[in-house]
């Protein structure tokens, strides 16, 4: 097979194979096809990188601003939560200080088993058996119940005067037929309201501090069907919540 050769810088057009040969006549920055394509590619790549870097810088700046705003918002939320925690801890500490002297005031009733005082997650809880507050088949506060409620009212008007109070009514099960009540909801609401009226009408406390909650028989302390357990389930709970607590979010 004939192959053309060139010795003078020319490119003969005869033959089967051809070679690209640099000649003095070729000029410009694309010197020869392969080298010119390579050089053009390098230039285009540099331009692309520069454009990409500019776009990336803009995106980075936008992301940085968003992150800064997010961090600022998180810091504000952390500060608010820390303040709430400090307030709650301080308020619970004040409840803890009151627990022992209040229990001492009510030691006789605690000894007979009609009342308990405990510091729980929801606040300082005073549980009083229904039988210690009301006469059988009555929802008027009995005369003997004043010895229970008066010391509590004294603390609510003294060291606990800034705390809000939830009065809860509880049952041990469904009311018997012929009780005269539509359901346990109305009954547990009524006994809780009677305690509120005593604190407001008799003890002179501000009604805005009190919230009533009727639980029917859905929060029994003991599920075993025994006489003593049923009596403990029929109760009124006086819940003194930590200062600063929104009672609407608790009930």
CORWO-V431692 format. One record per residue. N is the residue number from 1. RES is the residue in one small letter. PHI is phi as a letter, one per 40 degrees, with the letter a starting at -180 (none if undefined). OMEGA is omega in degrees with one decimal (* if undefined). BURIAL is b if it has 16 or more other ideal C-beta (glycine too) atoms within 10 Angstrom, else e. Layout:
N,RES,PHI,OMEGA,BURIAL ; N,RES,PHI,OMEGA,BURIAL
This chain:
1,x,none,-177.2,e ; 2,x,c,178.2,e ; 3,x,b,-179.9,e ; 4,x,c,179.2,e ; 5,x,b,-179.8,e ; 6,x,b,178.6,e ; 7,x,b,-176.4,e ; 8,x,b,178.2,e ; 9,x,g,179.4,e ; 10,x,c,-179.2,e ; 11,x,b,180.0,e ; 12,x,c,-178.7,e ; 13,x,c,-178.8,e ; 14,x,c,177.2,e ; 15,x,h,-175.9,e ; 16,x,c,-177.7,e ; 17,x,c,179.0,e ; 18,x,b,177.1,e ; 19,x,b,170.9,e ; 20,x,c,-177.2,e ; 21,x,b,178.9,e ; 22,x,c,178.9,e ; 23,x,b,179.6,e ; 24,x,c,-178.0,e ; 25,x,c,-178.6,e ; 26,x,c,-179.2,e ; 27,x,a,-178.0,e ; 28,x,g,-175.3,e ; 29,x,c,174.2,e ; 30,x,c,-175.9,e ; 31,x,c,-176.8,e ; 32,x,g,-173.1,e ; 33,x,c,-177.1,e ; 34,x,c,-178.4,e ; 35,x,c,178.8,e ; 36,x,c,178.2,e ; 37,x,c,-179.7,e ; 38,x,c,-178.5,e ; 39,x,c,177.9,e ; 40,x,c,178.9,e ; 41,x,c,178.9,e ; 42,x,c,-179.5,e ; 43,x,c,179.4,e ; 44,x,c,178.8,e ; 45,x,c,178.9,e ; 46,x,c,179.0,e ; 47,x,c,179.6,e ; 48,x,c,-179.9,e ; 49,x,c,180.0,e ; 50,x,c,178.0,e ; 51,x,c,179.3,e ; 52,x,c,179.5,e ; 53,x,c,179.7,e ; 54,x,c,178.1,e ; 55,x,c,-179.8,e ; 56,x,c,178.2,e ; 57,x,c,179.2,e ; 58,x,c,178.3,e ; 59,x,c,179.1,e ; 60,x,c,178.7,e ; 61,x,c,179.4,e ; 62,x,c,178.6,e ; 63,x,c,179.2,e ; 64,x,c,177.8,e ; 65,x,c,178.6,e ; 66,x,c,178.6,e ; 67,x,c,179.1,e ; 68,x,c,177.9,e ; 69,x,c,178.4,e ; 70,x,c,180.0,e ; 71,x,c,179.0,e ; 72,x,c,178.0,e ; 73,x,c,178.5,e ; 74,x,c,178.8,e ; 75,x,c,178.5,e ; 76,x,c,179.7,e ; 77,x,c,177.8,e ; 78,x,c,178.8,e ; 79,x,c,179.7,e ; 80,x,c,-180.0,e ; 81,x,c,177.4,e ; 82,x,c,177.5,e ; 83,x,c,177.7,e ; 84,x,c,179.5,e ; 85,x,c,179.5,e ; 86,x,c,179.5,e ; 87,x,c,-179.6,e ; 88,x,c,179.3,e ; 89,x,c,179.1,e ; 90,x,c,180.0,e ; 91,x,c,177.9,b ; 92,x,c,177.2,b ; 93,x,c,178.0,e ; 94,x,c,176.1,b ; 95,x,c,179.9,b ; 96,x,c,178.4,e ; 97,x,c,-177.6,e ; 98,x,c,-173.1,b ; 99,x,d,-175.2,b ; 100,x,c,179.1,e ; 101,x,c,177.5,e ; 102,x,c,177.5,b ; 103,x,c,177.4,b ; 104,x,c,177.8,e ; 105,x,c,-175.9,b ; 106,x,b,-173.7,b ; 107,x,c,-179.4,e ; 108,x,c,180.0,e ; 109,x,c,177.2,b ; 110,x,c,180.0,e ; 111,x,c,179.0,e ; 112,x,c,175.4,e ; 113,x,g,-178.7,e ; 114,x,c,-174.1,b ; 115,x,a,173.4,b ; 116,x,b,175.8,b ; 117,x,b,-177.8,b ; 118,x,a,175.2,e ; 119,x,c,-176.3,e ; 120,x,b,-177.6,e ; 121,x,d,-176.3,e ; 122,x,c,177.5,b ; 123,x,i,176.0,b ; 124,x,c,-171.5,b ; 125,x,b,175.1,b ; 126,x,b,-179.3,b ; 127,x,b,-178.7,b ; 128,x,b,178.7,b ; 129,x,c,179.5,b ; 130,x,d,-177.7,b ; 131,x,c,178.5,e ; 132,x,c,-178.5,b ; 133,x,b,-172.2,b ; 134,x,b,170.8,b ; 135,x,c,-179.8,e ; 136,x,d,178.0,e ; 137,x,g,178.0,e ; 138,x,b,175.1,e ; 139,x,b,172.8,e ; 140,x,c,178.9,e ; 141,x,d,-179.2,b ; 142,x,c,179.6,e ; 143,x,c,-178.1,e ; 144,x,c,-178.0,e ; 145,x,c,-178.6,b ; 146,x,c,178.7,e ; 147,x,c,174.9,e ; 148,x,c,-170.7,b ; 149,x,c,-177.0,b ; 150,x,c,176.7,e ; 151,x,c,178.0,b ; 152,x,c,178.5,b ; 153,x,c,178.8,b ; 154,x,c,178.9,e ; 155,x,c,179.1,b ; 156,x,c,177.7,b ; 157,x,c,-179.3,e ; 158,x,b,-175.6,e ; 159,x,c,-179.4,e ; 160,x,b,-174.1,b ; 161,x,c,179.5,e ; 162,x,c,-179.0,e ; 163,x,c,173.3,b ; 164,x,c,-170.7,b ; 165,x,b,173.2,b ; 166,x,b,176.7,b ; 167,x,b,-175.6,b ; 168,x,b,173.8,b ; 169,x,b,-175.1,b ; 170,x,b,176.6,b ; 171,x,b,178.4,b ; 172,x,b,-178.4,b ; 173,x,i,179.7,e ; 174,x,c,176.7,e ; 175,x,c,179.5,b ; 176,x,c,176.1,e ; 177,x,c,179.6,e ; 178,x,g,-179.8,e ; 179,x,c,-178.6,e ; 180,x,g,178.5,e ; 181,x,b,178.9,e ; 182,x,c,177.9,e ; 183,x,a,177.3,e ; 184,x,c,178.1,b ; 185,x,c,-178.8,b ; 186,x,c,-178.6,e ; 187,x,c,-178.3,b ; 188,x,c,174.2,b ; 189,x,c,-176.4,b ; 190,x,c,-178.5,e ; 191,x,c,176.4,b ; 192,x,c,179.8,b ; 193,x,c,178.4,b ; 194,x,c,178.1,b ; 195,x,c,177.5,b ; 196,x,c,-179.8,b ; 197,x,c,177.5,b ; 198,x,c,-179.4,b ; 199,x,c,-175.8,b ; 200,x,c,-172.9,b ; 201,x,c,-176.3,e ; 202,x,c,-176.7,e ; 203,x,c,175.3,b ; 204,x,g,179.0,e ; 205,x,c,-177.9,b ; 206,x,c,-177.8,e ; 207,x,c,-178.9,e ; 208,x,c,-177.9,e ; 209,x,c,-169.2,b ; 210,x,b,173.8,b ; 211,x,b,-179.2,b ; 212,x,b,177.7,b ; 213,x,b,178.6,b ; 214,x,b,-175.0,b ; 215,x,b,-176.1,b ; 216,x,f,179.5,b ; 217,x,b,-172.8,b ; 218,x,c,179.0,e ; 219,x,b,179.8,e ; 220,x,c,178.9,b ; 221,x,c,-177.8,e ; 222,x,b,-176.1,e ; 223,x,c,179.7,e ; 224,x,c,-174.4,e ; 225,x,c,176.0,e ; 226,x,b,-174.5,e ; 227,x,d,-179.2,e ; 228,x,c,178.7,e ; 229,x,c,179.4,e ; 230,x,c,179.3,b ; 231,x,c,179.2,b ; 232,x,c,178.3,b ; 233,x,c,178.6,b ; 234,x,c,-169.0,b ; 235,x,a,168.8,b ; 236,x,b,177.6,b ; 237,x,b,174.5,b ; 238,x,b,-175.2,b ; 239,x,b,177.3,b ; 240,x,c,-172.7,b ; 241,x,c,178.2,b ; 242,x,d,-179.8,b ; 243,x,d,-179.1,b ; 244,x,g,179.5,e ; 245,x,c,175.2,b ; 246,x,c,-175.6,e ; 247,x,c,177.8,b ; 248,x,c,178.9,e ; 249,x,c,-178.7,e ; 250,x,c,-175.9,e ; 251,x,c,*,e
